[in-house]
């Protein structure tokens, strides 16, 4: 899996107790709907649950041509067989990931300000994420909504890294974030809270099919 695989619909599945389905059921529905790129984020459970969910989702991805990224922990990402790890600003710095692990994993980096984007673009990472773009209650954030104009500025600073837009993205918001320069649109509640997440996934992929993402600077 190369950094060029970070494009299109980026589905976040998590263990928020508000959702009617656990992370594995969320992942299954997204894959059934045609999604191929998933991230597992666990904030309410321990390592044992994370490992069990991650392995189950990895198996589903292997069966259906999908790819899994695990949030925060490169060790659990490796143990799950995941394709990558996604690191927040307070997580282990990418440079501290052991070389042997780094060679096996894509590494993503969350950013929320232009200074963070500039810094992350110089790190040994494969893609960046920027947000929250819109207001969201799926995750508490110390940052106000960044908006499309700031997203466009962030994308201008990313260099060759794909940029994932995150935060409050759902129906009707795919084309705007890709038009601002994002390579991928990350969704969570739009699927996790949906009555029919398979149909919701297909609808979002339909929006993607008519959107026109910009290429990163330099290629």
N, C-alpha and C positions, 0 to 999 in steps of 0.2 A: 504494500500500500504506500503510495507516494503522496506528497502534499497536494498533488493535482486531484486526488480523490476527495479533497475537502471542498465540496461544491454542491449546490442545490439545496435539498432539504436535510437539515441536521436535526434529528429528533432526540430530545432530552427525555429520559425516563427516570423517575425518582420515587422515593419511598414516602412522600408526603402523605400523611394519613387522610387528607381531604379527598384524595383520588379514590374512585370506586374500584380500581384495579391495582394490583401490585406491579413492581417494575417488569417482571417477566411477562405478565399479561399485556402491559402497555407495549412492550417491545414486540410481542407476537402480533398485536393488532397493527402496529406501524409497518412491520414487515409484510403482513398480509395486504396492506394497502399500497405497497410498492416502495416504501422507504428502504434505503440501503445503508444509511449512516446513522448510528445510534450512540448516545453517550449515557452511561449509567452514573447517576449522582445519588449518593446515599448520605443523608444528613441526620436520620432519626434512628439508625440501626447500627449494629456493630460489624466487625470484620467478618465474622462467620456468615452473617446474612449477606453481606456484600459479595463474599466469595461464592456463595451458593447462587445468588442471583446472577452474578457475572458469568459463571460457568454455564448456567442455563441459557442466558441470552447469547453467549458465544456459540453454543450449539445451534441455536435457532439461526443465528447469522450464517454459520457455516452451511447449514442446510439450504438457505434461501439467498445466498450471495450477498449477505450484508456484512458490515464491519462494525466492531464495537470499540468504543473508547471509554475508559474508566476515569472518573473524576478524582483528582487529588493525589492518588496513591499509585506510584509506579510499581511497587511490589505486588499490590493486588491486581493491577493490570496484567502483569506477567503471569501471575498465578491463574488468572482467568483465561489466559490465552488471547487477551485483547490485542487489537492492532495499535492502540495508542493510549496515552494518558493525557488528561487535561489539567493544567495547573493554574490555580488562582494566585493572586498577588501575595497571599500569606502562606502559600505552600512552599515545599522544597524548591529552591531555585533550579532551573533546568541544568545549570552547570554542575550541580551536585549529583545528578543522576549518574550512576556508575556507567562506564563506557560500554560494558557488555550489555547492560540493559538498554542503553540509549540506541544501540545498533538494532535492537529488536522492536522499538516503539516509535511511533509518531508522537511528537510532543506539541501540545497546544498551550496557549498562554492567554489568560483573561486579562483584558485591559479596560479601563474606564475613563481615562484622561488621555489627552494628546501626549503628555510627557511619558505616560506609561507605554503608549504605543511606540514612541521613539525608542524607549529603552528595550522593549520586547523585540523590536525589529532587529536589534543588535545581538540578541541572545541566540543560542543554539536551539531554535524551535522550528517547527514545520508550518504552523499556522497561528493566527491570532484570533481572538474574539473580542468584540467591543460592545459595550452596553451598560445599563439597559437603554435600548433605543426608545421604547415607549414605557409608560407606566405599567407596572406589573405587581401582582400580589403573590406570584408563585415563589418569590424569594425575597426576603428582606434585603434591602440594599442601602448603603450609606450615600449612594449617588442618585441624584435626580435624573429623570429621563434625559438622555443625551440628544435625541432628535436626529433627523436626517441630515441636517447641515453639518453637525459635528461628526456624524458617521462618515460623510463624504471627506471631511478633513482627515479623519483617522485613516481612511482608505488611501489617501494621497501619501501617507507616511509609512505605509506597510512594506514598501519595497516589493519583493517578489513573493511575499507571504500571502496565501489566501486569507481573507478576512471573513469571519463568521459574525453576523449581526445577531444579537440576542436581547431578549427582554420585551414582552408584550406583543410578540409577533404572532399573527394568526391570519385568518381569512381577510383578504383585501390589503394586506401589508407586505406580501412577498415581493411584488414588483417594485414598490418604492425603495425597499432596502437594497435590492439588487441594482436598481437604477442609481443608487447613491454610491455604488462601487463594491458592495459586499459580494463575496463569492458564494456564500451560503446563508440561509436563514434558519436560525435555531428556533424550534417551537417546543413548548411543553404543555401548558394548560389547554391550548387549542386542540390537543389530542387527548391528554390525560383526563380532562373533564368532559370530553365529548360523549354524547349518548351512543354514537356509532363511530368509534375512532378509526375503523377501517375506511369508512366512507369519507371521514374528515381528512384522512391522509391522502386519499385519492383526489379530493378537491384541492388540497394545497399543492399537490404535484401537478394538477391541471393548471393552476396559476403559474407555477414555475415554467411550464412549457411555453408560456407566452411572454415570459419576462426576459430581459436582455441584460445579463450581468456584464460589467466592465472587466477588462483584463487588468491584472496587476501591472504596475509600472515596470518596464524593462522586460515584459513578456507575460 
